[in-house]
């Protein structure tokens, strides 16, 4: 792939460029959502989701295609591909990491995406505000676990 830059205003990238979205604050790559196609995962921790300012999101966009396959870009946020409800200040996508899938599965291999949301509130009490959460997302299935002390 030749050198290039992506923004939310780039052709094929979901969403529109908005002040404060922080698109590109984090990035990872792997085979996340389309078989045999490497994708970039791009965090936008300041992205507004409805009335939830700074709820955050992650955009998945293909880096290449093979054998004429098409892999559509997609945006993940809480309530749209990720567990939970988008809330002000969650900052989903602040940190991203890739976890290699099972290499023995060859063309059926998918990697998992680790998504940090340091502003996530766990529970309703004041003592659980901004506890933080990390979600391990893998295509159709995901698991989540909570991290405190971010």
C-alpha positions in Angstrom: 0.0 0.0 0.0 1.5 3.4 -0.9 1.9 6.0 1.8 -1.5 7.6 2.5 -3.4 9.4 5.2 -6.9 8.7 6.4 -9.4 11.0 8.0 -13.1 10.6 8.7 -13.6 12.8 5.6 -11.6 10.3 3.4 -13.6 8.3 0.7 -14.7 5.0 2.1 -14.2 6.0 5.8 -17.5 6.0 7.8 -18.4 9.3 9.4 -17.5 12.9 8.9 -14.5 14.8 10.2 -15.6 16.6 13.4 -13.8 18.9 15.8 -12.6 17.0 18.9 -13.2 13.4 17.5 -9.4 12.6 17.8 -9.5 10.2 14.9 -6.2 8.5 14.8 -5.5 8.7 18.6 -4.7 5.0 18.5 -4.2 2.4 15.8 -3.7 -1.3 15.3 -3.8 -3.7 12.4 -4.8 -7.3 11.9 -7.4 -9.6 10.3 -10.4 -8.3 12.2 -13.6 -8.4 10.3 -13.1 -9.9 6.8 -11.5 -13.3 6.1 -7.9 -13.0 4.8 -8.0 -9.2 4.6 -5.8 -7.0 6.8 -7.6 -4.0 8.3 -6.5 -0.9 10.2 -8.4 -0.2 13.4 -8.4 3.5 14.1 -9.5 4.9 17.5 -11.6 8.1 17.8 -11.9 8.5 21.6 -13.5 12.0 21.3 -16.2 10.9 18.9 -19.7 11.9 19.9 -22.3 9.1 19.7 -25.8 10.7 19.7 -26.0 12.9 22.8 -23.0 11.2 24.4 -20.1 13.6 23.9 -16.7 11.9 23.8 -18.2 8.4 24.0 -15.6 7.3 21.4 -15.5 4.8 18.5 -13.2 2.6 16.5 -13.2 2.5 12.7 -12.2 -0.7 10.9 -11.0 -0.2 7.3 -9.4 -2.7 4.9 -5.7 -2.2 4.0 -5.9 -4.6 1.1 -8.1 -7.1 -0.6 -7.5 -10.5 -2.1 -9.1 -12.4 -5.0 -11.5 -9.5 -5.6 -13.1 -9.8 -2.1 -14.6 -6.7 -0.8 -14.4 -5.7 2.9 -16.6 -2.9 3.9 -15.3 -0.3 6.4 -17.2 -0.3 9.7 -17.5 1.7 12.9 -17.7 0.1 16.3 -19.1 1.9 19.4 -20.9 0.8 22.5 -24.4 -0.3 21.4 -23.2 -0.8 17.8 -20.9 -3.8 17.7 -19.6 -3.3 21.2 -21.3 -4.1 24.5 -22.7 -1.4 26.7 -24.3 2.0 26.1 -22.4 5.0 24.8 -22.0 7.5 27.6 -20.4 10.9 27.8 -16.6 10.6 28.4 -16.2 6.9 27.9 -13.4 7.5 25.4 -13.8 4.2 23.5 -10.7 3.7 21.3 -8.2 5.6 23.5 -6.0 2.5 23.3 -6.0 -0.3 20.7 -4.1 -3.6 20.4 -4.1 -6.6 18.2 -4.1 -10.2 19.6 -3.0 -12.7 17.0 -5.5 -15.4 16.0 -4.8 -19.1 15.7 -2.2 -19.4 12.9 -3.1 -23.1 12.5 -6.5 -22.0 11.1 -4.7 -20.5 8.0 -7.3 -18.7 5.8 -10.0 -19.0 8.6 -7.8 -17.0 11.0 -9.2 -13.9 12.6 -7.3 -11.7 15.1 -8.9 -10.1 18.1 -8.9 -6.4 18.8 -8.4 -5.1 22.3 -10.2 -1.8 22.8 -9.6 0.5 25.7 -12.3 2.8 27.2 -10.6 4.5 30.2 -13.7 6.7 31.0 -16.2 3.8 31.3 -18.2 3.8 34.5 -18.8 0.4 36.0 -22.0 0.3 38.1 -23.9 3.4 39.2 -22.1 4.5 42.4 -19.8 7.6 42.3 -16.9 5.3 43.4 -17.2 3.5 40.1 -16.9 6.5 37.8 -14.2 6.3 35.2 -13.1 2.9 36.4 -12.3 2.0 32.8 -12.9 -1.0 30.6 -11.2 -3.1 28.0 -13.1 -5.1 25.4 -11.7 -8.0 23.5 -13.6 -7.9 20.2 -13.3 -10.6 17.6 -15.7 -10.3 14.6 -18.9 -12.0 15.5 -18.0 -12.8 19.1 -16.6 -10.6 21.9 -15.6 -10.9 25.5 -15.2 -8.0 27.9 -13.3 -7.5 31.1 -12.9 -4.5 33.3 -9.7 -2.8 34.2 -9.6 -0.3 37.0 -7.0 2.3 37.8 -6.5 3.8 34.3 
